[in-house]
Amino acid sequence: MHRALVTPLVLVGIVGLVACQSEQASKPAQPSAPAPSSAHVARLAYPAAARSDTVDDYHGTKVADPYRGLEEYSDATNTWIEAENKVTFGYLETIPERAGIKDRLTKLWNFERYTPPEIEGGSYFYTKNNGLQNQNVLYVTDRLGEEGRVLLDPNTLRADGTVALAGTSITEDGKLMAYGTAEAGSDWNIWKVRDVATGKDLPDEIHWVKFGGASWTKDGKGFFYSRFDEPKPGEDLKAANKSQKIFYHVLGTRQSEDKLVYDRKDQPEWYLVGSVTDDGHYLVIGVEPGAKIENGLFYKDLTRPDAPVVELLNKFDAKYEFVDNDGTTFWVKSDLDAPRGRVWAIDTNHPERANWREVIPQTGDALQGVSSVGNKLIASYLHDAQTRVRVYTTAGKWEKDVELPGIGTAGGFGGKRKDTETFYSFTSYTVPGAVYRYDIAAGKSELFKQPKVDFNPGAYTTEQVFFKSKDGTRVPMFITYKRGMKRDGTNPCLLYGYGGFNIPLTPGFSIGNAVWLEMGGVYCVANLRGGGEYGEEWHKAGMKLVKQNVFDDFIAAAEWLIKNKYTSTPHLAIQGGSNGGLLIGACMTQRPDLYGACLPQVGVMDMLRFQKFTVGWGWVGDYGSSDKPDEFRALYAYSPYHNLKKGTCYPPTLVTTADHDDRVYPAHSFKFAAALQAAQGCDNPVLIRIETRAGHGAGKPTSKRIEEIADMWAFLVKSLKMNVQGVVASPGHG
């Protein structure tokens, strides 16, 4: 299989946001506020954030931005951060269950886990974590039955575990590995080259790489990579990243000598990521305009030294994903006139649309990905947010379905057309990810690695329900809980959502959620519009001017859970990260009366200025932009930062972010927290937890992840008045 191109749209999609149908520039009316929680008898004293009289004019509408100063990394901002963390951790330290929760998380987290192996040069490359290692360790072996040897241990790169492996690319002969590292959670990567046999690094070093990996030429003499220009000093975590370029690095030379392969000075907002086809013939370039959700595919013939870049698909009229090629014929997955996806065969000698041949037609399920391995096309679908995998011939004839271990999520199926085997992982809400080997010729799976966790999945059950949103749309939701649970409205319930960037939420195991279930909690995941559960139509039904559909879906999910007595408002918490952080911010400002606690994580909270920081401009295709009058009105109507109303009683809220988040600039959370604290009309706590030497989430050390989850669950225990005695109540519980 030719690896799918790393798409910046997906990467920024990990930040998604939600939108509003309202065409009014005025803010929506606030519902009546709930009574203050009796669990909090004294209002906390919050640090004073510097205010200004900053006012912006958006198409004739004056909008105040009193906390603009928190966008700057200044002494005043740093002082405010330290003071906020002091209040937050002072509050969390008073919760007696906190230590027990951390102990239980630590015990459950201590299990051996693997990723599906990748095959290169007859060797198998995979990562493993012994349990509590901060970062996964990369291994290589010549035989599947052997443990292999350590090729790269990121835990040795920094004592606190904050340097993570960000990507690898191995030569076809398996002798050299290019690898990227990310420090302190930043999206910036440094790429180096390691000799696989000796484990020693070569002198090569590549800087200022973000949203793109390395792709070797067939001869192993060098690799292509994408990079941005070096930011101005002190601006690396804030400045907008534009004008991405593709370079070729010759092994053994300095980065300054690298050859510029492709650059579009006329299109600074194009993401450009190149990948070499498995036959070594072409460099395929994925092109994503930041202002559109559609993309293009270009290519360069590597057999001709001065071959130009050919704009194969340049209309930006749909989404295109290169799968593999058979000589001059490219197999391309696309949603062109097929919102749930299909596969085309395009002859580059005759690329006109009339000459395209449909290989895999659209079905009733959403096509998520296609790999070319073992001379087959393996297609992964979502059926009501659950994985289905089908095997086709390269001519497009269906042969069989892959028999999966159950209802859940499968991922992997990588490799090359010549391979006879592939690997995949399978997981569900109560079963940790196991790795399977799939024999392509026989069409059979066998267990490769099975994690052993101190958790009893048989004690819990997952059901899928469907509820109606405000406009009557049928929306699915997964609910996981302890068997025998009484539906009497008293159960602590955590409702999670995302709803954006065509990204689906599918079943997956989490130690944090396992502990939540052990504590008597109900865990719910709503598959909101804006995501990718049902293809492009589902995505477009929750973006730009109709983003309010996403909030309506989530609010309807909460109301359904309450109506059906799974929980009630005092016992219901909501959680979401990145795009989901926006979701929580919007829903808690629109319906503060509906929830017992809120956990907005690394969220996009200022919808009028998000495009001004780091890669925020790349989200305009999903959200729209305040630069356009109609999109401004929609954004302003739901922007969490701008829709807080002084004197409203907001639910207990714990905002989380990190100082090195250069995906969603942390000032979003800073400004929202400061404004929320100033607006709060009751004694419910409003806290912000600001992690240091961490970013948007990727590569976060195990130790920091455990601490953050322990703090969130402790906050919910107090806010929802949970009784966890006998589970994690006593400090030191193991």
N, C-alpha and C positions, 0 to 999 in steps of 0.2 A: 504493500500500500504506500502511496505517496502521502506523507503526512499533510493533514489539512493546514493551510496557511494560517499563521497566527494573526487573527483579525483584531485590530484595535477596537472595532465596534463592540465585539464581545467583551474585551477587556474593560472598556469604559462602561459597558453594560452592567458590570458588577457594581456600578453606582446607581442605577436607575432612579427615576423620580416619577411622580404622578401628576396628572393634570386636571384641568377644570373645564367644564362646559360653559360656565358663566361668561357672558359677553360683557358683563358690567365691570367697569374699572373700580367701582366701589367695592369694599370688602363685604363678604357675606355676613348675614346676621348671625349673632352668636346665640346658641340655645341657652336655656336657663342652666345655671351652675348647680352642681350637686352639693350636698352638705359636706362640710369639712370632715375628714376622716378622724374618728376618735382615737386612732392609733397614734396620732401626733398631736401632742398637747401644747407644744411651744414652737413658734416659728423660728426657723434657723436664721442666723445672722449671716447674710451672704456678703462676699467681698464687693466693694463698689467698683464697677467697671467704668472707665472714663467715657463720658457721653459727649457728643458733639451736636451741632445744629445742622449737620449735613443733610441737604435735600436735593434729590435728583428730579429732573423733569423728563418724564416718559410720555412723549406724544401729547403733551398738555396736562398730564396728571402729575402732581407734585407728590413725591414719595420720600418720606424721612428715612434716614439710615443712621440712627443715633450711635450705633456701636461700630461704625466704620473703622475706628482705631484698632479694633481687635483683628483686623486683616493684616496688620503689620507685626512682624516679629521684633518687638521693641522691648526695652526694659520694662515699660509699663505693662505690656502684655505678659511678659514672663512673670512679673510680680503677681498679676491677676491669676495666672495659671497655678502658681505655687499656693496662693491663698485658697483658690477653689478646691484644689486637691486636698488641702488641709481640712477644709470643712467636710468634704466627701468622705475621706478616710476616717475622720473623727466620728462621723455618723455611722459608717459601716462597722467600725470597731466595737460599737455598743451592741451589736446584734449577736447574741450568744450562740446562735446556730451557725454562724459564719465559719468558725474553725472546723466544725464537724463536716460541713459541706465540702470544704477544701480537702479534708482528709479522705472523704469518700470519693471525690473526683480523682484524687491522686491514686487511690487504690485501684479504681476501675481503669484508669488511663494506663496503668502499668501492664500492658499486654503487647505481645509481639505482632507486628503487622507488616505487610508487604504491598508493593505495587506490581501490576502485571509486567513481566519481563519484556524487554525489547531485544530483538535478535540482530546482531551485526557481525559479519566475519566469522560466523559459527559460534560466537559467544553470546551469552545471555546477560543483559544488564538490567538491574532492578534495584529498587530502594527498599530498605528495611529499617524498622525502628524497634529496638529492644523493649520499649515501653515508655519510659520517661525521658528518653533522649530529646533534647530541645529540637533537633532537626533530624530528618531521615538521612540514613547513610547509604551511599551508592556502592553496590557490589557488582562484581563480574565473575562469571563462572563458565566453564566449558561444558559442564554437565548439570542437568536440572536437579539431579539428586544430591548434588554437593552444595555446601553452604557458599562456596566461593570465597573471594578475598575482597577486602575493602579497597575500593578504587578512589573514593573521595568521602571524607568525613567532615561535613561543614561544622560540626561541633568543635573541631580543633582550630577553627579560624578565628574564633573570639570566645572568650571565657563565658560570657553571658548568653551565648547561643543566638545572638541577634544577626548573624550572617547566614543567609539561606541560599540553597542551591536554586537558581531561578530557571535553569534550562540546560539541556545537553544536546549535542549533535555529534554523532560518531561516524567516522569514515566507514566506507563500505567494507574495507578489509578488517575493521575492528581494531586498528592499531592506534588511532589517535582520537581524542575526544575534546571537542570545544565545549566549554561549560561557562555558564553565567552565574554570578553571585549578586545578591542584593543585600544591602546593609541597612539595618534598623528599620526594615519595612518599606523602604523607598522603592519606587518603581524603576529607578535607575539601576542598570546592571553593568558590571564589569565582566568582560569575557576573556578567558584564558584558554590555553591548550595544554592537555596532559597526555603524556605517553602512557598508553594502557598497560604495557608490559612492565614498565618500571615504576609507574605511579608518580613520576616526576613531571613537573611543569616545564614547558618550554618558555622562552623569553617573551613570546607574543602576549600582548595585552591590549584590549579594545575597550574604550570608554564611551560614555554618553549614549548608550544603547537603552532604548525603552520601547516596549511593545514590538518585539521582534527577536528572533533567535539567530542562530548561525546555520547555514546550509552549505555543506561541502560540495565541491566539484567532484566528479567521478574519480579523478586521479589522486585525490587527497592532498593536492598541493596548496589548497587555500579554500576559503569559504566566503560566501556573500552574507552581508548583515545590513541592518537598517540602523541609522542613528540620527540624532538631532544635533544642531549646533550647540556648542558649549554655552551654557547660560552665563550671564554676568555674575560676578562674585556675590554670593549671598542670595541669589535668586533661584537656585536649583530646585527648591521645594515649592516655589510659588509661581514663577514666570510661566506664561503660556508656551507650550511646546508645539512649534509649527515647523514647516519645511523639512519633513523627514526625507532622508536620502538613502539610496542603496549603494554600498561600497563593496569592493572585492579585496579581501586581505590575502596576500601571498605569505605562506608560512615562512617565518624567519625574518620578516621585515617589520619596520615600525609602522604604527598606525598612520603617521603623517605621510607615508608613501602609498597608502591604499588608493586604489583606482576608483574614481566616481563612476558608477555604472548607470544610475538613473536618478534624475533630479527634475522637479517641475517647479521652476521659479514662478511660473504663472499660476500655480495652484498650491499656495502654501498650506492650505488646509486639507491636502490629500495625505492620507496615510499610505505609505509604500512599503510592502513587505515581500521579499523575494524568496523563492524556494526552488531547489533544483529537482527536476523530475527523476524518478528512480532509474531511468535509462541514461541519465546524464546529458540528454540532448537539449533540454530547454531550462531556462530560468523563467518560472511562472511568477508574475507579479500581481499580487492582490492590491487593488486600489480602492480606498474607501474615503469618499468625501465626508468631511465632518458634519456638513449640513444636511446630509441625506442618509437614509437607512439602506438605500440601494448601493451596489458597488460595481466595480469593473474588473476585468481580467486582461492583463497584457502578457506578452511573453517575448523572450529573446532567444535566438538560436545560438547555443553555445558551441556548435561545431564550426561556426564561422566567426573568426576573431572580431570583425567589425560589423557584425549583424546589428541592424537597428532594433529598437523595441517596437513590437507590433501591437497595436491597440485592438486586440481581438474582440473584446466586448466593452465598448466605451459609451454606450447610450445611458448607462446608469438607470436602467428601467426596471431592474429586479435585483435579487441577490444571487450571486454566482459563487460556487465553491468548486475548485479544481479537485478532482478525485484521482485521476491517473491518465496516462496516455498510452495508446497503442500506435506507435509510429507517429504519424501526423494527425491522428484522431485523438481529440481531447474528450474525456468523459467529465461532464460538468453537472453538478447538482444545482438546481435552480428552482425558484418559486415563480418564474415567469409564466403567467397565465395558469398557475398551479399553486395556490396559496399554501397547500400542505406539502409541496415539494415533489420533484421528479428528477430524473437523470437524462441528460441529452448526450449524444455523440456528435461532436463538431469537428469536421475535417478542416484543418487550418489552411489547406489549399483551396477550399471552397467554403469559406466561413459564412456565407449568406444564410439568413434565417431559413429560407426555403429549402436549404440542403441539410438542415439539422435532422437527426434521427432520434426518436424517443427510445431510450433503452429501458428505463424503469418508469412506468406511468405513475401518476398520482393515485393514491389510495384514500380511504377514509381516515387514515391515521396521519399524524404529522411526521414527516421524514426528518430525522435529526442529523444523521450523518451517514456517509457511505465510505467504505474502505475497499481497496483492491488488494486482495491477499489470496494466495493459493490458487491463482487464476480464477477467482470468483469475485463477485461483488457482494459484500456483506452490508446490508442496510439496516440501520437502527431506527425504529419508529417509537412514537409515544401513542399509546391508546389510553385515553383518560389519565394521562400523566404517569403511566406505567410502561416499562420498556417491552417492546416486541422486536425480535431480531430475525430477519429473513435473508436467506442466501439465494443469490441469482447467478446465472451464468453471465459471462461478459457480454453475451448477446441480449441479456435481459430476461431470460426465462427463469421463472421461479422454480427452485428445486426443493427447498425445505425451510422450515423454521428452526431456529436454534432453541432447543428445549432448555429453558432457564429454570433455576432451582425453585422459583416461586414468583410471587407478585412483588416487584420491586424495581430496582434500577441496575442496569448492566452497562458497563463502560469499558472500552478497550478495543479489541479486534484490530489491532495494528499489525503492520508487517509489510512485506513486499509480495509482488505477484508470484515470485519463485518459491516463497515459503510454503511449507506443508502444514504448519501449525501456527496458531495465534493464541493470545491470552486475553482474558477479560476478568473484570471484577463484578461481583454481584452483592447488593446490599438492600436492606429494607429498614424501616424505622426501629425494629427491635433486633435485627441480625447484623452484626458487624461485617464489613466487606471481606468476603473470601475471594481468592483468586483461582480461576479455572483455566486449564489448558484445553483448547478446542482443536481436535484433529479434523482438518478440513475435508480430507477425502472420505473419512468414515462418518463425518457429521456428528461426532460425539464429544461430549465434554467430560473431563475428569478433574477432580479436585486437586489443586496444586498446593495451596496454602490456606489453612483454616485458622483464623484467630481464636484464641480462648480467652474469654472475658468473664470476670466475676459478676455475671449478670444473667438472670433467668428470663430469656425471651418468652418462654411458655406462660409466664405469669401475666402477660400483656396481650392485647389484641389491637389490631388496626382495622378500622372500617372506612370505607369511602362513601360519603354522602353527597347529595347535590342540593343546592339551595337556589332560590331565585333572588337576583339582585333587584335594585330599585326599578329598573326598566324591564324586568321580566326575564333577563338573560339567565340561563341555567349555568351555574358555576360549581365545579367540584371542590371538595375539601376532604383531606385525610384527617381522621381523629384516632389517636392512640391513647390507651388508658389501661389501667389494671383490670383484669377480669373480675367480674362481680361488682364493679363499681355501681353505686346507686345514683341515678339521675334525679337528684333532689335539689339541684341549684346551689349546692354548697361546695362543689369541687373547685379547687384552684385550677385555673385553666390558662394556658399560654397559647395565644393565637399569633401565628407567624405568617408573614406575607412578603411579596416582592413586587411583582406586576410591572415589568418593564423590559425593554431592550430585547424582546423575543427570547428571553431566558426562562426556561421552565423550572419549576420546583418539583422534584421527583423524590420518592422515598429514599432515605439514607440514614445510616446509623450515626449517632453522635453520643459520645460519653456524657456530655453535658445534659442532653435530653434524657439519657438513661437515668441519670441521677434525679432529674426532675420527675420522671415517672415513679422512681422508687420513693420519692417524697410525697407521693399521692397526687401528683399533678396530672392533668390532661394536656396532651400536646396536639395542637391542631395546625394544619398547613392549608391555607386557602390558595387555590390556583387561579389567581386573578387575571383579568384581561390586561393586556400589555405584555404578558409573558409569552412563551412559545409552546404552551401545552397543546394548542390546536392549530398551529401554523400561523401564517402571516395575517390572516383575517382577525384572529384573536389578538395578535400583537397590535395591529392598527386600530383596533377598537379601544385601545387604552393608551394612546399617545397624542401628543400635541393638543388640539382643541377639544378632544374628547377624553382627556386624562382623568376627568372627574369620574368616569366609569370605574376606574381602578379603586378610588376611595369608596365609591358606592358599593362595589363588590365586597370590600373588606368590612365596611360598616354592616352590610347585610349578613356577612358571616358571623360577626359578633352578635347581632340580634338573633340569628337563627340558633346559636349555641345557648343563648339565654332563654329563648322561647321553648326550646326542647329540653331545658333543665339540665344541660350538661354543666352549667355554671350560672352565675349571676354577676351583675356589675361589680359588687364589692370583691369578687373573687376572680375577675377576669383581667389578665395582663395581655398587652400587645407588644410585639417585638418585630424589628426588621432592621436590616443593615444596608447601608449604601443607598441604592435606589429604595430599598425597604425602609431605610432611615427617614427618607422623605415621606414615604407612606405613613409612617407612625406620626411624624410631625404634622402632616396634613389632617390625619384622622383625629388626632387629639385636639387640634384647634377647631375642627368642625363639630366634633361630638365629645366634648370633655366630660359629659355626663354619663358616657357609656362604659367607661373603663375604670378598673380599680388600680392600675399601675401601667406605666409606659416605659419601654426600653428602646429609644431611638439610637441606633449605632451608626457611626461614621456617615451621617446622613447629609444630603444636599438640602440645605434649609433656606438659602437665599436664592430664589428662583429668578431673580432679576439680574444677578451678577455672576452666576455660576460659570458662564462662558469666558470669564476674564482670568481664570486661574488654571494653571497646569494644562490638563487635557480636557477641561470643561467644554471648550468650544466644540469638541467632538460629539457632545450629547445633544446638540441643537436638532439633529435629525429626529430624535425621539421626543424632545421636550418643546421644541420651538425656541424662539429667542425674544427677549424683551425689546430687541431692535425693531421688531415688526408690531404694528399697532394691535392687530387682532390676537396675536400670540402673547403680547404683553398683557392684555386684559385677562386671558386665560391663566397665565402664570401668576399674575398678581392676585387673582381670586383665591388661589390655594397655597401660595408660598408660605410655608410655616412661619418664617421670621416676620412676615408682614401681616399675619392674621391673628396675632396674639392680642387679646383685649384686656386692658388693665381692669382688675377687680374680679375677673372670672376665676372660679375655683377649678384649677387644673389638677388632674390626678397626680399622685406621687410619680415622679419622673427621674430616671437616671439616664443621662445622656453620656455616651461613651465615644471617645475619639482618641487620636494619637498624634504626637508632635511631628512625626515624619510621614504623615499621610500626604503624599503628593498625587493621589488620585482624586479624592474629595478633600480639598483644602480644609484643614481643621477649623479655619475661621468660620465656616458654616455652623459648626457646633458651638463655637465660642459665642458668636453673636446670638444664636438662638437661645442658649442657656442664660446669657445675661439678660436678654429681653424677657424670657419666661420668668426668671426670678423677680424681675421688676414688676411684671404683670400679675403674678400670683396673688389671688384674692383670698386665700385661706392658708392653713398651716401645713398642708401637704408638702412634703419636701421636694425641692427641685435641685438635683445634684448633677454635676458633670465630673466624670472620671477621665482624666487626660493621661494616657499611657506615654511613657518616655521610651525612646529608642524603639519605636514601633510605628507601623504605617497603617495601610488600609486593611490589612488582615493577612495577606499572603506572606508566608515565611515567619509568622509570629512564633516565637519559641514556645514549647510545650508549657514551661513554667509560667509564662505570662498568660497563656490561654487559660490555664487552670485558675490562676488568681482572678482573672476577669470574670469568668463564669461563676466562681464562688461568690464574688461581690454582687453580681446581678441576681443570683438565686437568693442570697441573703437579703437583698433589698426587697425581693418579692415575698419572702417569708414574712417580713415585718409588714409590708404594705398590704398584703392580702390576708394577714392574720392566720397564716398556715400553722397547723399543728403537725410538726415533723418529729415529735418525740418517739424515740425508739428506732429512728432511721438515721438522723444526723444531728440530733439535738445537742448531744453532749460534746464539748470540746475534746478533741483527741480521739473521736470515734474512728475506728478503722474499718 
